[in-house]
Amino acid sequence: MSFDADSSFKVFNAREIKLTQGTIEVHPSKKVNLQIHSHAFEINTFGGSLALDLMENIAFIKASKEVRLSPSIWKPRHLWTFDERGASAFDSAGSATGALGKGITRVDGIVGKGALHFDNSSHARVDVGSGGGIAPATGTFSVSEGITIEALIIPGYTGKAPDEGRFGEIDEIFRKDQSDKEHRILLSFQDDRGKSILRPAGDYKESLSFGLYIVGQGYHELKLPLDGKSGRPTLKAIKDGEPHHIAATYSVKTGLKAIFIDGQMLASYQYPAGSKVLSGGTGGANIGNSPNTLGSDSEAYAGVIDEVAFYDFALTSYTIINHFENTKSGLRYFGSRPFKKELPSSLYLQLPPLQWIEIDMDTGQPISISKPQ
């Protein structure tokens, strides 16, 4: 083990240190697991080699295959796996256990034992409550640093209007409302034309929509057109009967709002960095419908939904790809076996061996493969 000049660190014992700033190189030793701590992550070498360049707001790691990275922030605030039986949807990460309405059938899981099939009717919804909100910016659906909504879906969305005068059917994957509807969060299939709230502006037919209220900007919906252009899938491709991984993110730090399908960022919009989200409050949240359309099927979802996760921070592109790859192997997003009901206490990531990886110093998540200058 060696440090460069002007490194700042604390030695806890012969095998554990905390690096505040600087560069450290660890040489392989089969008999020693060295633990390296920072405020954003922990590294276990397990006898492997490591190079770590830690600056004030950024870090780069190059490690052998034995080394594992543990981000400090990775758990979702809410996670519904739908593996249980009965009329409830247990929240594995929080306290927003949901109630299943009529029109929902338990089916084999995309990951794990179970998933939910929604029949596109008004009562086919999972009511997961308000998250304890008593006013805007309160409750567990209120976020300050960012947001991610993640799910596995097999959609039956048609794009056809259920009523005269509508452009097209809306299929809500997740929606959380406030009483004035301005502070809502939604992830849904929609057909939108001529709306002033779309960012970027435009007329969109069949699309995936991600709506948030951004302070200083207002309520906007990001659209991912399902048109088969510029690498985007068509609706037919999404409705191929196979499961697809959907993730929608917004980072307050960067101002980037994005939608991913199967690990690929396919739509994005840039807000001013530091723009906050206003969410939470007393309004209800639903999986598979809108809390505001009780008794109506105009926003009801058709198809299968599994593994819905709600985070109070933005997952990185690297992490989203990792989650997608894990589900393809039949694992939970975090690499754990689906028979485990509880989330693991720590997350251990194997990084691509001997490549420089940039690390987010707010969460400890890997960002991208990048060589330091």
C-alpha positions in Angstrom: 0.0 0.0 0.0 1.3 3.5 -0.9 0.0 7.1 -0.8 0.9 10.1 -2.9 2.2 13.3 -1.3 -0.3 15.5 0.5 -2.8 12.7 1.0 -5.1 13.0 4.0 -6.2 9.9 5.8 -6.9 8.3 9.1 -5.7 4.8 10.1 -8.1 2.9 12.2 -6.0 -0.3 12.4 -3.7 -2.4 10.2 -6.5 -3.2 7.8 -8.8 -0.2 7.8 -8.3 3.4 6.8 -10.4 6.5 6.0 -9.1 8.5 3.0 -10.2 12.1 2.9 -8.3 13.3 -0.1 -5.4 12.1 -2.2 -4.3 9.0 -4.1 -3.7 5.5 -2.8 -2.4 2.4 -4.4 -3.0 -1.1 -2.9 -0.9 -4.0 -4.1 -2.4 -7.5 -4.2 -2.2 -9.7 -1.1 -4.2 -12.9 -0.9 -4.1 -12.9 2.9 -5.4 -9.3 3.6 -8.7 -7.6 3.1 -8.1 -3.9 3.3 -11.1 -1.6 4.0 -11.0 1.9 2.7 -13.6 4.4 3.8 -14.8 7.7 2.5 -17.9 9.7 3.3 -19.5 8.4 0.0 -18.4 4.7 -0.2 -16.5 1.8 1.3 -14.1 -0.4 -0.5 -13.1 -4.0 0.4 -10.1 -5.2 -1.5 -10.4 -8.9 -0.6 -6.7 -9.3 -1.5 -6.9 -7.6 -4.8 -5.2 -4.5 -6.2 -6.6 -1.0 -6.2 -5.8 2.6 -7.4 -8.0 5.3 -5.9 -7.8 9.0 -6.8 -10.0 11.0 -4.4 -10.5 14.7 -4.8 -12.8 17.1 -3.1 -15.9 16.5 -5.3 -14.9 13.5 -7.5 -13.3 10.1 -7.2 -11.9 7.6 -9.7 -11.3 3.9 -8.9 -9.3 1.3 -10.9 -9.5 -2.2 -9.3 -9.0 -5.9 -9.9 -11.9 -8.3 -10.0 -11.6 -9.2 -6.3 -12.4 -5.6 -5.1 -15.9 -4.6 -4.1 -17.4 -1.1 -3.9 -20.2 -0.3 -1.3 -22.0 2.9 -2.1 -23.3 4.8 1.0 -26.6 5.7 -0.6 -28.3 3.0 -2.7 -31.5 1.8 -1.1 -34.9 2.9 -2.4 -37.3 4.7 -0.1 -40.1 2.3 -1.2 -40.0 -1.1 -3.0 -43.0 -3.2 -4.0 -42.0 -6.7 -5.2 -45.5 -8.2 -5.3 -44.2 -11.6 -4.1 -46.6 -11.9 -1.2 -50.1 -13.3 -1.3 -53.4 -11.7 -0.4 -54.9 -8.3 -0.9 -51.8 -6.3 0.2 -48.6 -5.2 -1.6 -45.8 -5.2 1.0 -43.3 -2.3 0.9 -39.9 -4.0 1.4 -38.0 -0.7 1.9 -40.5 1.6 3.7 -43.9 1.7 5.3 -46.1 2.4 2.2 -47.8 -1.1 2.1 -50.5 -0.9 -0.6 -54.0 -2.3 -1.0 -54.9 -4.1 -4.1 -58.2 -3.2 -5.9 -60.4 -5.3 -8.0 -59.2 -6.0 -11.5 -55.7 -7.1 -10.3 -54.6 -10.7 -10.7 -51.4 -12.1 -9.1 -49.3 -13.8 -11.8 -45.8 -15.3 -12.0 -43.1 -12.8 -11.3 -40.8 -11.2 -13.9 -38.4 -11.4 -10.9 -39.3 -13.4 -7.9 -42.5 -15.3 -7.2 -45.1 -12.8 -8.1 -46.2 -9.8 -10.2 -49.5 -8.0 -10.8 -51.7 -8.1 -13.9 -53.9 -5.0 -14.3 -57.0 -5.4 -16.5 -57.3 -1.7 -17.5 -60.5 -1.2 -15.4 -61.2 1.7 -12.9 -60.6 -0.5 -9.8 -57.4 -2.1 -11.0 -55.0 -0.1 -8.8 -52.7 -0.5 -5.9 -53.3 2.3 -3.4 -50.0 2.9 -1.5 -51.2 6.0 0.4 -49.8 9.5 0.8 -46.5 8.5 2.5 -47.7 10.4 5.6 -47.6 13.8 4.0 -49.5 16.6 5.7 -48.5 19.5 3.4 -46.4 19.9 0.2 -42.7 18.9 0.8 -43.7 16.5 3.6 -44.0 12.7 3.7 -42.0 9.9 2.2 -42.9 10.8 -1.4 -41.3 14.2 -0.9 -37.8 14.4 -2.3 -35.1 17.1 -2.1 -32.0 15.8 -3.9 -33.6 14.0 -6.8 -35.9 11.1 -7.7 -36.0 7.8 -9.5 -39.0 5.6 -10.3 -38.1 2.1 -11.5 -40.3 -0.8 -12.7 -40.4 -4.0 -14.7 -43.4 -4.0 -17.1 -45.2 -6.1 -19.8 -47.6 -3.4 -21.1 -50.8 -3.8 -23.0 -51.1 -0.1 -23.8 -53.0 0.5 -27.0 -52.9 4.2 -27.5 -56.6 4.1 -28.5 -59.0 6.6 -26.9 -61.3 5.1 -24.3 -63.7 8.1 -24.7 -64.7 10.5 -27.5 -62.7 13.7 -27.6 -59.5 12.2 -26.0 -56.3 11.9 -28.0 -55.4 8.5 -26.5 -55.5 6.3 -23.6 -53.4 7.0 -20.5 -51.8 4.0 -18.7 -50.4 5.0 -15.4 -47.4 3.0 -14.1 -47.1 5.2 -11.0 -48.7 8.4 -10.0 -48.6 10.5 -6.8 -50.8 13.6 -6.6 -51.3 16.7 -4.5 -54.8 18.2 -4.1 -54.1 20.9 -6.7 -52.5 18.3 -9.1 -49.6 20.7 -9.8 -47.1 18.9 -7.5 -47.8 15.5 -9.0 -45.4 12.8 -9.9 -46.3 10.4 -12.8 -44.8 7.8 -15.0 -47.2 6.7 -17.6 -47.9 5.8 -21.3 -49.8 8.7 -22.9 -50.8 10.3 -26.2 -50.3 14.1 -26.0 -50.6 16.8 -28.5 -50.8 20.6 -28.1 -50.0 20.7 -24.4 -48.0 23.6 -22.9 -46.5 21.4 -20.1 -44.4 19.2 -22.4 -40.6 19.6 -22.2 -39.2 19.5 -24.8 -42.3 21.0 -26.4 -43.9 19.2 -29.3 -46.8 17.0 -30.4 -46.4 13.4 -29.2 -48.5 10.4 -30.1 -47.7 7.2 -28.3 -45.1 8.0 -25.7 -43.8 7.3 -22.2 -44.2 10.3 -19.9 -42.4 11.4 -16.8 -44.0 14.4 -14.9 -42.5 16.4 -12.0 -43.0 19.9 -10.5 -39.7 21.7 -10.6 -39.4 24.8 -8.4 -39.0 27.9 -10.5 -40.0 26.0 -13.7 -43.5 24.6 -12.9 -45.0 21.2 -13.7 -43.6 19.6 -16.9 -43.7 16.2 -18.5 -40.7 14.7 -20.3 -41.8 12.6 -23.3 -40.1 9.5 -24.8 -41.9 9.1 -28.2 -42.4 5.4 -29.1 -41.8 6.1 -32.7 -38.8 3.9 -33.6 -36.6 6.9 -34.4 -33.1 7.8 -33.1 -32.7 4.5 -31.3 -36.1 4.7 -29.6 -38.4 1.6 -29.7 -41.9 1.6 -31.3 -45.0 0.8 -29.2 -45.1 -2.6 -31.0 -41.5 -3.3 -29.8 -42.4 -2.5 -26.2 -45.5 -4.7 -26.6 -43.6 -7.8 -27.7 -44.7 -9.8 -24.7 -41.3 -9.6 -23.1 -40.5 -7.7 -19.8 -39.0 -4.3 -20.1 -37.1 -2.3 -17.5 -38.3 1.3 -17.1 -36.5 4.0 -15.1 -37.2 7.7 -14.8 -34.7 10.0 -13.0 -34.2 13.6 -12.0 -31.0 14.9 -10.4 -31.3 18.2 -8.5 -27.5 18.6 -8.6 -27.2 18.4 -12.4 -30.7 19.4 -13.4 -31.0 16.5 -15.8 -34.3 14.7 -16.2 -34.2 11.4 -18.1 -36.2 8.3 -19.1 -34.5 4.9 -19.7 -35.8 1.7 -21.3 -33.8 -1.5 -20.8 -30.8 0.4 -19.5 -30.6 3.0 -22.3 -31.2 6.7 -21.8 -33.7 7.5 -24.6 -35.1 10.9 -23.6 -33.7 13.8 -21.5 -34.3 17.5 -20.7 -31.8 19.9 -19.0 -33.0 22.2 -16.3 -30.7 24.7 -14.5 -28.5 22.8 -12.1 -29.8 22.9 -8.5 -33.5 23.2 -9.5 -35.5 21.5 -6.7 -38.5 19.2 -6.8 -41.7 20.0 -5.0 -43.6 16.8 -4.2 -45.2 14.9 -1.3 -48.1 16.2 0.6 -51.6 14.7 1.4 -52.4 13.4 -2.1 -52.5 9.7 -2.6 -50.2 7.5 -4.7 -51.3 4.6 -7.0 -49.5 1.9 -8.9 -51.5 1.2 -12.1 -53.9 4.1 -12.1 -54.4 7.7 -11.0 -55.6 8.7 -7.5 -57.8 11.3 -9.2 -59.8 9.1 -11.5 -61.7 6.8 -9.1 -64.5 5.2 -10.9 -63.0 5.9 -14.3 -60.8 3.7 -16.5 -59.3 6.6 -18.4 -55.9 6.3 -16.8 -56.0 2.6 -15.8 -53.0 0.4 -16.8 -53.2 -2.7 -18.9 -50.7 -5.5 -18.5 -48.1 -6.7 -15.9 -46.1 -4.6 -13.4 -43.4 -5.9 -11.1 -40.6 -4.6 -8.8 -41.7 -1.0 -8.5 -39.1 1.1 -6.7 -39.2 4.8 -5.6 -35.9 6.5 -4.7 -35.2 10.0 -3.2 -32.1 10.4 -5.4 -31.2 9.9 -9.1 -29.7 6.6 -10.0 -26.8 7.0 -12.4 -26.8 5.6 -15.9 -24.2 3.0 -14.8 -26.4 1.8 -11.9 -29.5 1.6 -14.1 -27.7 -0.6 -16.6 -26.5 -2.7 -13.6 -30.1 -3.1 -12.3 -31.3 -4.0 -15.8 -28.6 -6.7 -16.2 -29.4 -8.1 -12.7 -33.1 -8.6 -13.6 -32.1 -10.4 -16.8 -30.3 -12.9 -14.6 -33.4 -13.3 -12.4 -32.1 -11.2 -9.6 -33.4 -8.2 -7.8 -32.1 -4.8 -8.9 -29.4 -5.0 -6.3 -28.1 -8.4 -7.3 -29.8 -10.3 -4.4 -31.8 -13.5 -4.8 -35.5 -12.9 -5.1 -36.5 -15.3 -2.3 -35.1 -12.8 0.3 -37.9 -10.6 1.6 -35.7 -7.9 3.1 -33.2 -5.7 1.4 -29.5 -6.5 2.1 -27.9 -4.3 4.8 -25.0 -3.3 2.4 -24.5 -3.4 -1.4 -21.3 -4.9 -2.8 -20.6 -4.0 -6.4 -17.9 -5.6 -8.6 -16.5 -3.0 -10.9 -15.2 -3.7 -14.4 -11.6 -4.9 -13.7 -8.7 -2.6 -14.3 -10.7 0.3 -15.8 -11.0 3.7 -14.3 -14.5 4.3 -13.0 -15.8 7.7 -12.0 -17.7 7.7 -8.6 -20.6 10.0 -7.6 -19.4 11.6 -4.3 -22.9 12.3 -3.1 -24.1 8.7 -3.2 -21.0 6.5 -3.9 -22.6 5.2 -7.1 -20.5 4.4 -10.1 -21.1 7.0 -12.9 -19.2 5.9 -15.9 -16.0 4.3 -17.2 -13.6 7.3 -17.5 -9.9 7.8 -17.2 -8.8 10.7 -15.0 -6.9 13.5 -16.7 
